[in-house]
Amino acid sequence: MKRGMGAASAAAVMACLAMPALADTYKLEPVLVEGGAAHPSQETRDSVDSAFEANRSGSFVDGSVIQNLNSVNSGDALRYSTLGIINDPGTGNRFGGGSKIRAFGNWNSATSIDGMPAFKSADEEGGGYINTLIPSISIDRIGVLRGGRGVGYGDGTDSGLIETRIKSGRGYKDHAAVSLDASSAREANGQAEFASSGEKWDYYVAGNLLQADFDGDPDNLDGQHVRGGLGKFGLNLSDDTRLEFLGIGSRSETDIIRSGNLEAIRSSSNVYAVTADHRLTDSSSLRGGFFHNDSHTLWNARGRDRSINNNTAFADYYLDTPLSPNLRYMGSVGTEVKRTEYLRDNQWDANFTDVSLKSENTLRIYDNLAVTAGLRHTWFENDIKLNGVDQADNLAEDQITSYELGVSYSVLKDTRVRASVASGYNRFFEKYGNFGSDALNPNGAGDEIVESLNYEIGVRQSFGFGYLDVALYDIEQDGVPRRASGAAIESVTVKQRGLEIEGLVRATKDLTFTANFMKVVDVEAIRADGSSSGGNIFFGANGVSVPDYQLSFQTTYALTQDINLWGLVYHTTGYQAENLDGTITDREGFTKLDIGASWWVKPSWALRARVENVFDERTFGSTISGTSVNDGGNLGTVFWIGTDYTF
């Protein structure tokens, strides 16, 4: 499966798409482990996967940036530091963080770990930090892969995907490090990592522990306790064969205050995965594996008992070979079998089975032209029980075909244009329960799988001092569920267009700037009868809130060889929602600023300080223009101090 990169490819991606100089300043070098070069058995896979991504848009953030911005909640740090994630009003506080990429016809996008098959999980709810599965110290980088990714990743990728890469212990000997943080909000977060390797083996192990005693500040939280661990182990059976094992576990215990009562929310999530790479020849290889994720949230006071469990087996064949001196082919064929179990409130017991065949292909011509084509065909099966009773098969269609076509061309040495059309799909199994039993009504659209079609054109201009990347996109999502009258779900088509700009400037060897700009040009939902429902998509009569624009700006400055300063500001002027009756609801915008500094006391020891939310923002876009809002559930400015030490 996707998407391991070789050392050269990874360096190129980070240099072009991420924040290389920024990461040098943000990066807490004493506590970071950077993986060595790919094992020989993985090199062909890396080159094939990297080539297929070359014609698409993606933004990548170094793990040290995530760790500095929010060491507990990676989703919060990601949406402010990269491009493509829509920041819904009212969700911008430090505890939240969605994964809605570019589009409004879904609630979230799927995620992938180390390029393995995509999945969705049951996250924490009700209050407190979410996105706590992976200790931030163990994150090598996170990528927001924008646009439909149905060919490569399958379900939940109708508008994009979030991919997290875990550090590896390859190339390191007896490494150990700790990272400690404390805040003025009565929080203490500790993390540790250990890594080592030999000729035949390597390991990376990390853990985290959060103890937060909010005591009613914010007024809906009493406290939260999070503990988790991660282990990644590699076994080199030979120069041609490598096995990798990944295990992650996280537990969150949150006590919230609701209507004056103390209520407990308990969440857990686990990941277990094994992959095997085998080199057949210098130009071909195989990869096979199994991925498991189980997640569970229990909120007894509200009768919520929810789980999502995923099991996926996958296998791929890779080929990278020259066809002539100026023509190179890189491609793969593969299969996936995925089963998702969705349990909700002791009422719903739903199982979804997806079987896929897929192929990804790239032709590279004269080193300045790349053409990509991909295809995936997926068969679907449902097994739904409500209150223990088998339900009739309500699938609107039991198979779909996803495809992707792309081209990129270097017009000049440092100017590359790209264009692509790609589809994606989303099971949207969340409709069961969230829409009552409406999804079972034979008079409605039933369980219609959301299919998307994504068009994009873009250009990247590289300079000696940075780069500028511009993309225009158009996404149409068909089959989006809307709760209609008569206890039935109707299917709507959601159309959206947008503009994305990102850039990096190295002003001097010590000063770097980055900027991300996203403008959603238009959003419209079309009902089955051809009438427009404006921005009204899922429920009731209200429309979705569309940000006027989203802008984030980052800067880092090496004051001295040992002292680094950084800052990140995010701004949107407001949100606008077009309701079913044609009226417009305007919401106020907000600005969020974080600043920080680090001091290298000695090469193995760093001290850090950070001010979170300098402007004391508390509404995060939830205020309807001309009204007031209760912002007691959000914290304002928070001060942090921290230290990192390598043994």
C-alpha positions as CSV (number, residue, x, y, z in Angstrom):
1,M,0.0,0.0,0.0
2,K,0.9,3.7,-0.1
3,R,3.1,5.8,0.6
4,G,6.6,5.1,1.8
5,M,9.1,7.5,0.3
6,G,12.8,6.8,-0.3
7,A,15.3,9.2,1.3
8,A,15.7,11.3,-1.9
9,S,12.0,11.4,-2.6
10,A,11.1,12.4,1.0
11,A,13.7,15.1,0.9
12,A,12.3,16.4,-2.3
13,V,8.7,16.5,-1.0
14,M,9.7,18.2,2.2
15,A,11.8,20.7,0.3
16,C,9.0,21.6,-2.1
17,L,5.8,21.0,-0.2
18,A,6.5,21.3,3.4
19,M,8.5,23.8,5.4
20,P,12.2,22.9,5.3
21,A,13.8,25.9,6.8
22,L,10.8,26.4,9.1
23,A,11.2,22.9,10.4
24,D,14.9,23.6,11.1
25,T,13.7,26.3,13.6
26,Y,10.6,24.6,14.9
27,K,12.3,21.2,15.0
28,L,13.4,20.2,18.5
29,E,16.4,18.2,17.3
30,P,17.3,16.6,20.6
31,V,14.0,14.7,20.7
32,L,13.5,13.9,17.1
33,V,14.5,10.6,15.4
34,E,14.6,10.8,11.6
35,G,14.4,7.5,9.8
36,G,17.2,6.2,7.6
37,A,17.0,5.3,4.0
38,A,14.4,2.8,2.7
39,H,15.3,-0.9,2.9
40,P,16.2,-2.3,-0.6
41,S,12.9,-4.2,-0.6
42,Q,10.9,-0.9,-0.3
43,E,12.7,1.2,-2.9
44,T,10.6,0.2,-5.9
45,R,7.4,0.8,-4.0
46,D,8.6,4.2,-2.9
47,S,9.5,5.3,-6.4
48,V,6.2,4.1,-7.8
49,D,4.1,5.7,-5.1
50,S,6.0,9.0,-5.2
51,A,5.6,9.2,-9.0
52,F,1.9,8.7,-8.9
53,E,1.5,11.5,-6.4
54,A,3.5,14.0,-8.5
55,N,0.5,15.4,-10.3
56,R,-1.6,16.0,-7.2
57,S,-1.8,18.7,-4.5
58,G,-0.5,18.0,-1.0
59,S,0.8,19.9,1.9
60,F,3.1,18.4,4.6
61,V,4.0,19.5,8.1
62,D,7.0,18.3,10.1
63,G,6.2,16.5,13.3
64,S,8.1,19.0,15.4
65,V,5.7,21.8,14.2
66,I,2.8,19.7,15.4
67,Q,4.5,19.0,18.7
68,N,5.1,22.7,19.3
69,L,1.7,24.0,18.3
70,N,-0.4,21.4,20.2
71,S,1.5,18.5,21.7
72,V,-1.7,16.7,22.7
73,N,-4.1,17.3,19.8
74,S,-2.4,16.8,16.4
75,G,-5.6,17.7,14.5
76,D,-5.7,21.2,16.0
77,A,-2.1,21.9,15.1
78,L,-2.5,20.5,11.6
79,R,-5.4,22.7,10.5
80,Y,-3.6,25.9,11.5
81,S,-0.2,25.0,10.0
82,T,-1.1,23.6,6.6
83,L,-3.5,24.1,3.7
84,G,-6.8,22.5,2.7
85,I,-8.7,21.8,6.0
86,I,-11.9,23.7,6.4
87,N,-12.1,25.2,9.9
88,D,-15.8,25.1,10.8
89,P,-17.1,27.9,13.0
90,G,-17.1,27.1,16.7
91,T,-14.6,24.2,16.4
92,G,-11.4,26.2,16.3
93,N,-10.5,25.9,19.9
94,R,-7.5,23.9,21.1
95,F,-9.6,20.8,22.0
96,G,-11.2,20.3,18.6
97,G,-9.9,19.9,15.0
98,G,-11.8,18.4,12.1
99,S,-10.5,16.7,8.9
100,K,-12.9,18.2,6.4
101,I,-10.8,18.8,3.3
102,R,-11.9,21.2,0.6
103,A,-15.6,20.0,0.5
104,F,-18.8,20.4,2.4
105,G,-20.6,17.2,1.4
106,N,-19.0,15.1,4.1
107,W,-18.3,15.4,7.8
108,N,-14.7,14.3,7.8
109,S,-12.0,12.7,5.6
110,A,-10.4,9.3,6.3
111,T,-6.8,9.0,7.6
112,S,-3.9,6.8,6.8
113,I,-0.9,5.7,8.9
114,D,2.4,5.0,7.1
115,G,0.5,4.8,3.8
116,M,-1.6,1.9,4.8
117,P,-5.3,1.6,3.8
118,A,-7.5,4.5,4.9
119,F,-9.9,4.3,7.9
120,K,-12.2,6.2,10.1
121,S,-12.4,5.9,13.9
122,A,-14.7,6.8,16.8
123,D,-13.0,9.9,18.3
124,E,-13.5,11.4,21.8
125,E,-16.7,13.5,22.1
126,G,-18.5,15.7,24.6
127,G,-15.5,17.8,25.5
128,G,-11.7,17.7,26.1
129,Y,-8.9,17.0,23.6
130,I,-9.6,14.8,20.6
131,N,-7.1,13.4,18.0
132,T,-5.0,11.8,20.8
133,L,-4.3,8.4,19.2
134,I,-0.7,9.1,18.1
135,P,1.8,10.6,20.6
136,S,3.0,13.8,18.9
137,I,6.6,13.1,19.7
138,S,6.4,10.0,17.4
139,I,5.1,11.9,14.3
140,D,7.6,12.3,11.5
141,R,5.3,14.3,9.3
142,I,1.6,14.7,8.5
143,G,0.3,15.3,5.0
144,V,-3.0,16.8,3.8
145,L,-3.5,15.1,0.4
146,R,-6.1,17.2,-1.3
147,G,-8.6,16.1,-3.9
148,G,-10.3,12.7,-4.5
149,R,-8.1,9.8,-3.5
150,G,-10.4,6.9,-4.3
151,V,-7.9,5.0,-6.5
152,G,-5.1,4.9,-3.9
153,Y,-7.0,4.8,-0.6
154,G,-10.6,3.9,-1.1
155,D,-13.4,4.9,1.3
156,G,-13.6,8.3,3.0
157,T,-11.4,10.0,0.3
158,D,-14.1,11.9,-1.7
159,S,-12.3,15.2,-1.1
160,G,-8.9,14.3,0.3
161,L,-7.0,12.3,3.0
162,I,-4.8,12.9,6.0
163,E,-1.7,10.8,6.1
164,T,0.5,10.5,9.2
165,R,4.0,9.1,9.0
166,I,5.5,7.5,12.1
167,K,9.2,7.8,12.9
168,S,11.5,4.8,12.4
169,G,14.4,3.6,14.4
170,R,16.5,2.7,11.3
171,G,20.0,4.0,11.5
172,Y,20.0,4.9,15.3
173,K,21.8,3.4,18.2
174,D,20.5,3.5,21.8
175,H,18.6,6.7,21.5
176,A,16.4,8.0,24.3
177,A,14.7,11.3,24.8
178,V,12.0,13.0,26.9
179,S,9.7,16.0,26.3
180,L,7.8,17.7,29.1
181,D,5.3,20.5,29.0
182,A,3.2,22.4,31.5
183,S,0.6,25.1,31.1
184,S,-1.2,27.8,33.0
185,A,-4.4,25.9,32.4
186,R,-3.2,23.3,34.9
187,E,-2.0,20.8,32.3
188,A,1.1,18.6,32.4
189,N,2.1,16.5,29.4
190,G,5.0,14.2,29.3
191,Q,6.4,12.2,26.3
192,A,9.3,9.9,25.8
193,E,10.9,8.0,22.9
194,F,13.4,5.2,22.5
195,A,15.0,4.0,19.3
196,S,17.8,1.7,18.1
197,S,18.8,-0.6,15.3
198,G,21.1,-3.3,14.1
199,E,21.9,-5.0,10.8
200,K,18.8,-7.2,11.0
201,W,16.4,-5.2,13.2
202,D,15.3,-1.8,14.4
203,Y,12.7,-0.4,16.8
204,Y,11.0,2.9,17.7
205,V,9.0,3.1,20.9
206,A,7.2,6.2,22.3
207,G,4.6,7.1,25.0
208,N,2.7,10.0,26.3
209,L,0.9,11.0,29.5
210,L,-1.4,14.0,29.9
211,Q,-2.9,15.1,33.3
212,A,-5.2,18.1,33.0
213,D,-7.2,19.5,36.0
214,F,-9.3,22.2,34.6
215,D,-11.7,22.4,37.6
216,G,-14.3,24.3,35.6
217,D,-12.1,26.6,33.5
218,P,-13.3,26.2,30.8
219,D,-16.7,25.8,32.4
220,N,-17.6,22.6,30.7
221,L,-14.5,20.7,31.8
222,D,-13.4,19.2,35.1
223,G,-10.4,17.3,33.9
224,Q,-8.8,14.9,31.4
225,H,-6.3,12.1,31.6
226,V,-4.7,10.7,28.4
227,R,-2.2,7.9,28.2
228,G,-0.9,6.2,25.1
229,G,2.0,4.3,23.6
230,L,3.4,3.3,20.2
231,G,5.8,0.7,19.0
232,K,7.3,0.3,15.5
233,F,9.5,-2.7,14.9
234,G,11.4,-3.8,11.7
235,L,12.9,-7.1,10.9
236,N,15.3,-7.5,7.9
237,L,15.1,-11.2,6.9
238,S,17.5,-10.4,4.0
239,D,18.4,-7.6,1.6
240,D,15.3,-8.6,-0.3
241,T,12.8,-9.0,2.5
242,R,11.6,-6.8,5.4
243,L,8.8,-7.1,7.9
244,E,7.4,-4.2,9.9
245,F,5.1,-4.3,12.9
246,L,3.2,-1.3,14.3
247,G,1.2,-1.1,17.5
248,I,-0.6,2.0,18.9
249,G,-2.8,2.3,22.0
250,S,-4.5,5.3,23.5
251,R,-6.9,5.8,26.5
252,S,-8.7,9.0,27.3
253,E,-10.7,9.7,30.5
254,T,-12.5,13.0,30.4
255,D,-14.8,14.4,33.1
256,I,-17.1,17.1,31.8
257,I,-19.6,19.5,33.5
258,R,-23.0,19.5,31.9
259,S,-26.0,21.3,33.4
260,G,-24.2,21.4,36.7
261,N,-23.5,17.7,36.7
262,L,-20.2,15.8,36.5
263,E,-20.2,13.3,33.6
264,A,-17.6,10.8,32.7
265,I,-16.6,10.1,29.0
266,R,-14.2,7.2,28.4
267,S,-12.5,6.6,25.0
268,S,-10.0,4.1,23.7
269,S,-8.4,3.3,20.4
270,N,-5.9,0.7,19.2
271,V,-4.0,0.1,15.9
272,Y,-2.2,-3.1,15.0
273,A,-0.5,-3.6,11.6
274,V,2.0,-5.9,9.9
275,T,3.5,-5.4,6.5
276,A,6.0,-7.4,4.4
277,D,8.0,-6.1,1.5
278,H,9.9,-8.4,-0.8
279,R,12.1,-7.5,-3.8
280,L,11.7,-9.8,-6.7
281,T,14.2,-8.1,-9.0
282,D,15.9,-4.7,-9.2
283,S,12.8,-3.3,-10.8
284,S,9.9,-5.2,-9.2
285,S,8.7,-5.9,-5.7
286,L,5.7,-7.1,-3.6
287,R,4.0,-5.8,-0.5
288,G,1.3,-7.4,1.6
289,G,-0.1,-6.6,5.0
290,F,-2.9,-6.5,7.5
291,F,-4.3,-3.4,9.3
292,H,-6.6,-3.3,12.3
293,N,-8.1,-0.4,14.2
294,D,-10.6,-0.5,17.0
295,S,-12.0,2.6,18.7
296,H,-14.7,3.0,21.3
297,T,-16.3,6.0,23.2
298,L,-18.6,5.5,26.2
299,W,-20.7,8.4,27.6
300,N,-23.2,6.8,30.0
301,A,-24.9,10.0,31.0
302,R,-26.2,10.4,27.5
303,G,-26.6,6.7,26.7
304,R,-23.8,6.8,24.1
305,D,-21.8,3.7,23.5
306,R,-20.1,3.9,20.1
307,S,-17.5,1.8,18.3
308,I,-15.9,1.7,14.9
309,N,-13.6,-1.3,14.1
310,N,-11.7,-1.8,10.9
311,N,-9.9,-4.8,9.5
312,T,-8.1,-4.6,6.1
313,A,-5.9,-7.1,4.2
314,F,-4.0,-5.7,1.3
315,A,-1.4,-6.8,-1.3
316,D,0.4,-5.0,-4.2
317,Y,2.9,-5.7,-7.0
318,Y,5.2,-2.8,-8.0
319,L,7.2,-2.3,-11.2
320,D,9.7,0.5,-12.1
321,T,11.4,0.0,-15.4
322,P,12.7,2.0,-18.4
323,L,11.0,1.4,-21.7
324,S,13.4,3.5,-23.7
325,P,16.2,6.0,-22.9
326,N,13.6,8.8,-22.6
327,L,10.6,6.8,-21.3
328,R,10.1,5.3,-17.9
329,Y,7.2,3.3,-16.6
330,M,6.3,3.0,-12.9
331,G,3.1,1.2,-11.9
332,S,1.4,-1.2,-9.5
333,V,-1.6,-3.5,-9.3
334,G,-3.2,-4.5,-6.0
335,T,-6.2,-5.7,-4.0
336,E,-7.8,-4.8,-0.7
337,V,-10.4,-6.5,1.4
338,K,-11.9,-4.3,4.1
339,R,-14.5,-4.9,6.8
340,T,-15.8,-2.1,9.0
341,E,-18.0,-2.8,12.1
342,Y,-20.1,0.2,13.3
343,L,-21.8,-0.1,16.7
344,R,-23.9,2.7,18.0
345,D,-25.7,3.0,21.4
346,N,-26.6,-0.7,21.7
347,Q,-29.1,-0.2,18.8
348,W,-27.1,-0.4,15.6
349,D,-24.9,-3.3,14.6
350,A,-23.7,-2.5,11.1
351,N,-21.1,-4.3,9.1
352,F,-19.7,-3.1,5.8
353,T,-17.5,-5.2,3.5
354,D,-15.5,-3.6,0.6
355,V,-13.5,-5.7,-1.9
356,S,-11.3,-3.7,-4.3
357,L,-9.0,-4.3,-7.3
358,K,-6.8,-1.3,-8.2
359,S,-3.9,-0.2,-10.5
360,E,-1.8,3.0,-10.5
361,N,0.4,3.9,-13.5
362,T,2.9,6.6,-14.3
363,L,4.8,7.4,-17.6
364,R,7.8,9.7,-17.2
365,I,8.9,11.2,-20.5
366,Y,12.2,13.1,-20.9
367,D,12.3,13.9,-17.2
368,N,10.0,16.9,-17.6
369,L,6.7,15.3,-18.4
370,A,4.7,12.9,-16.3
371,V,1.4,11.3,-17.1
372,T,-0.6,9.3,-14.5
373,A,-3.6,7.0,-14.8
374,G,-5.3,4.9,-12.1
375,L,-8.3,2.7,-11.7
376,R,-10.0,1.0,-8.7
377,H,-13.1,-1.1,-8.8
378,T,-14.9,-1.8,-5.5
379,W,-17.7,-4.2,-4.6
380,F,-19.8,-3.4,-1.5
381,E,-21.9,-5.4,0.9
382,N,-24.0,-4.4,3.9
383,D,-25.1,-6.3,6.9
384,I,-27.3,-4.1,9.1
385,K,-29.0,-4.9,12.4
386,L,-31.3,-2.5,14.3
387,N,-32.2,-3.6,17.8
388,G,-31.1,-7.1,17.0
389,V,-33.3,-7.4,13.8
390,D,-31.7,-8.0,10.4
391,Q,-32.6,-5.1,8.0
392,A,-33.2,-5.4,4.3
393,D,-30.2,-4.7,2.0
394,N,-30.5,-1.0,1.4
395,L,-27.5,-0.4,-0.8
396,A,-28.4,1.8,-3.8
397,E,-25.5,0.3,-5.8
398,D,-23.2,-2.6,-4.9
399,Q,-20.1,-1.6,-6.9
400,I,-18.4,1.5,-8.3
401,T,-15.3,2.4,-10.3
402,S,-12.9,5.1,-9.2
403,Y,-10.4,6.6,-11.6
404,E,-7.6,9.2,-11.8
405,L,-5.9,11.0,-14.7
406,G,-3.2,13.5,-14.4
407,V,-0.4,15.3,-16.2
408,S,2.5,17.6,-15.1
409,Y,5.0,19.4,-17.2
410,S,8.1,21.5,-16.5
411,V,7.5,24.6,-18.7
412,L,10.7,26.0,-17.5
413,K,13.4,24.6,-15.2
414,D,11.7,25.9,-12.1
415,T,8.1,26.2,-13.3
416,R,5.9,23.1,-13.3
417,V,2.2,23.1,-14.3
418,R,-0.2,20.2,-13.4
419,A,-3.8,19.2,-14.1
420,S,-5.8,16.2,-12.9
421,V,-9.2,14.7,-12.7
422,A,-9.8,12.2,-9.9
423,S,-12.8,10.5,-8.3
424,G,-13.3,9.4,-4.7
425,Y,-16.0,7.9,-2.6
426,N,-17.4,7.9,0.9
427,R,-19.5,5.2,2.5
428,F,-21.0,7.8,4.9
429,F,-22.0,5.0,7.3
430,E,-22.4,7.7,9.9
431,K,-26.0,8.2,8.5
432,Y,-27.0,5.1,10.6
433,G,-28.1,6.6,13.9
434,N,-27.2,10.2,13.1
435,F,-30.2,10.2,10.7
436,G,-32.3,7.9,12.9
437,S,-33.6,5.0,11.0
438,D,-34.3,7.2,7.9
439,A,-31.5,5.4,5.9
440,L,-33.7,2.2,6.1
441,N,-36.8,3.9,4.6
442,P,-37.4,2.2,1.2
443,N,-39.1,5.4,0.0
444,G,-35.8,7.4,0.3
445,A,-32.4,7.3,-1.3
446,G,-31.3,4.6,1.2
447,D,-27.6,3.9,1.6
448,E,-26.2,5.7,-1.4
449,I,-22.4,5.8,-1.5
450,V,-21.1,9.4,-2.0
451,E,-19.1,9.6,-5.2
452,S,-17.0,12.7,-6.0
453,L,-15.4,14.1,-9.1
454,N,-12.4,16.4,-8.6
455,Y,-10.9,18.7,-11.3
456,E,-7.8,20.6,-10.5
457,I,-5.2,22.8,-12.3
458,G,-2.1,24.1,-10.6
459,V,1.3,25.6,-11.0
460,R,4.4,25.6,-8.8
461,Q,7.1,28.2,-9.2
462,S,10.4,27.4,-7.4
463,F,12.9,30.1,-6.5
464,G,16.3,30.0,-5.0
465,F,14.8,31.4,-1.8
466,G,11.5,29.4,-1.7
467,Y,8.5,28.6,-3.8
468,L,4.9,29.6,-4.7
469,D,2.1,27.1,-5.4
470,V,-1.3,27.9,-6.8
471,A,-4.2,25.5,-7.3
472,L,-7.8,25.9,-8.6
473,Y,-10.2,23.1,-7.8
474,D,-13.8,22.0,-8.6
475,I,-15.4,19.2,-6.6
476,E,-18.8,17.7,-7.2
477,Q,-20.1,15.2,-4.6
478,D,-23.1,13.1,-5.7
479,G,-25.2,11.0,-3.3
480,V,-24.7,13.2,-0.2
481,P,-27.5,12.3,2.3
482,R,-30.0,14.9,3.3
483,R,-32.7,14.2,5.9
484,A,-36.0,15.0,4.0
485,S,-39.6,15.0,5.0
486,G,-41.5,11.7,5.4
487,A,-38.7,9.9,7.4
488,A,-36.6,9.4,4.3
489,I,-33.2,10.4,3.2
490,E,-32.9,12.2,-0.1
491,S,-29.8,12.3,-2.2
492,V,-28.3,15.7,-3.1
493,T,-25.4,16.8,-5.2
494,V,-23.0,19.3,-3.6
495,K,-20.8,21.5,-5.8
496,Q,-17.9,23.6,-4.6
497,R,-15.0,25.5,-6.2
498,G,-12.0,27.1,-4.6
499,L,-8.6,28.7,-4.8
500,E,-5.5,27.6,-2.8
501,I,-2.2,29.4,-2.5
502,E,0.8,28.5,-0.5
503,G,4.4,29.8,-0.4
504,L,7.6,29.8,1.4
505,V,10.3,32.6,1.5
506,R,13.7,32.3,3.1
507,A,14.4,36.0,3.6
508,T,17.8,35.3,5.2
509,K,19.6,32.3,6.5
510,D,17.9,33.0,9.8
511,L,14.5,34.2,8.8
512,T,11.8,32.2,7.1
513,F,8.1,33.0,6.2
514,T,5.3,30.7,5.0
515,A,1.8,31.5,4.1
516,N,-1.3,29.5,3.2
517,F,-4.4,31.0,1.7
518,M,-7.7,29.2,0.9
519,K,-10.8,30.8,-0.7
520,V,-14.0,28.8,-1.2
521,V,-15.5,30.5,-4.3
522,D,-18.9,28.8,-4.3
523,V,-20.9,26.1,-2.6
524,E,-24.4,24.8,-3.8
525,A,-26.5,21.8,-3.1
526,I,-28.8,20.5,-5.8
527,R,-31.8,18.2,-4.9
528,A,-32.9,15.2,-6.9
529,D,-35.6,17.2,-8.6
530,G,-33.1,19.8,-9.8
531,S,-34.0,22.5,-7.4
532,S,-31.3,24.3,-5.3
533,S,-31.2,24.1,-1.5
534,G,-28.4,26.6,-1.4
535,G,-26.0,25.6,1.3
536,N,-28.5,23.4,3.1
537,I,-27.1,19.8,2.9
538,F,-27.7,17.5,5.9
539,F,-30.4,18.5,8.3
540,G,-33.2,21.0,8.9
541,A,-33.2,24.3,7.0
542,N,-29.8,25.9,7.9
543,G,-27.0,26.1,5.4
544,V,-23.4,25.1,6.0
545,S,-21.1,27.9,7.1
546,V,-18.6,28.7,4.4
547,P,-15.5,30.8,5.4
548,D,-14.9,33.9,3.4
549,Y,-11.3,32.8,3.3
550,Q,-8.7,31.1,5.5
551,L,-5.2,32.6,5.9
552,S,-2.3,31.4,8.0
553,F,1.1,33.0,8.2
554,Q,4.1,31.5,9.9
555,T,7.6,32.9,10.6
556,T,10.7,31.6,12.3
557,Y,13.8,33.5,13.3
558,A,17.1,32.2,14.6
559,L,18.0,35.0,17.0
560,T,21.3,33.3,17.8
561,Q,22.7,29.9,17.2
562,D,21.0,28.7,20.3
563,I,17.8,30.8,20.5
564,N,14.9,30.4,18.0
565,L,11.7,32.3,17.8
566,W,8.5,31.4,15.9
567,G,5.0,32.6,15.4
568,L,1.8,31.5,13.7
569,V,-1.3,33.6,13.0
570,Y,-4.6,32.4,11.5
571,H,-7.3,34.7,10.3
572,T,-10.7,34.5,8.6
573,T,-13.0,37.5,8.1
574,G,-16.1,35.5,8.7
575,Y,-18.5,32.8,7.5
576,Q,-21.7,32.9,5.4
577,A,-24.4,30.3,5.2
578,E,-27.2,30.2,2.6
579,N,-30.2,28.6,4.2
580,L,-33.0,26.5,2.5
581,D,-35.3,29.5,2.4
582,G,-32.7,31.7,0.7
583,T,-31.8,33.8,3.7
584,I,-28.2,34.3,4.7
585,T,-26.6,33.8,8.1
586,D,-23.4,35.7,8.7
587,R,-21.0,34.7,11.4
588,E,-18.1,36.8,12.7
589,G,-14.5,35.8,11.9
590,F,-11.6,35.4,14.2
591,T,-7.8,35.7,14.5
592,K,-5.6,33.2,16.4
593,L,-2.0,33.9,17.2
594,D,0.5,31.6,18.8
595,I,4.2,32.5,19.5
596,G,7.1,30.6,21.0
597,A,10.8,30.4,21.6
598,S,13.4,27.7,22.3
599,W,16.8,27.9,23.8
600,W,19.4,25.2,23.4
601,V,21.1,25.2,26.8
602,K,23.4,22.5,25.3
603,P,23.2,20.2,22.3
604,S,21.2,17.6,24.2
605,W,19.0,20.0,26.2
606,A,16.4,22.6,25.1
607,L,14.1,24.9,27.0
608,R,10.9,26.1,25.4
609,A,8.2,28.7,26.1
610,R,4.9,29.3,24.2
611,V,2.0,31.6,24.4
612,E,-1.2,30.0,23.0
613,N,-4.0,32.2,21.7
614,V,-2.3,35.6,22.3
615,F,-5.4,37.6,21.4
616,D,-7.6,35.7,23.9
617,E,-10.0,34.5,21.2
618,R,-12.9,32.5,22.6
619,T,-15.7,32.4,20.0
620,F,-13.8,31.0,17.0
621,G,-16.4,32.0,14.4
622,S,-19.5,30.8,16.3
623,T,-21.0,34.3,16.8
624,I,-23.8,35.2,14.5
625,S,-23.4,38.8,13.4
626,G,-25.5,41.1,15.7
627,T,-25.8,38.6,18.5
628,S,-23.7,37.4,21.4
629,V,-22.6,33.8,22.1
630,N,-21.7,31.9,25.3
631,D,-18.0,31.3,25.1
632,G,-17.5,29.8,28.5
633,G,-16.6,26.4,27.0
634,N,-13.4,27.8,25.5
635,L,-10.1,28.8,27.1
636,G,-8.5,32.1,26.2
637,T,-4.8,32.8,26.4
638,V,-2.7,29.9,27.8
639,F,1.1,30.0,28.7
640,W,3.3,27.0,28.3
641,I,6.8,26.1,29.4
642,G,8.6,22.9,28.3
643,T,11.9,21.1,28.1
644,D,13.4,18.4,25.9
645,Y,16.4,16.2,26.7
646,T,18.2,13.5,24.9
647,F,20.2,11.0,26.9
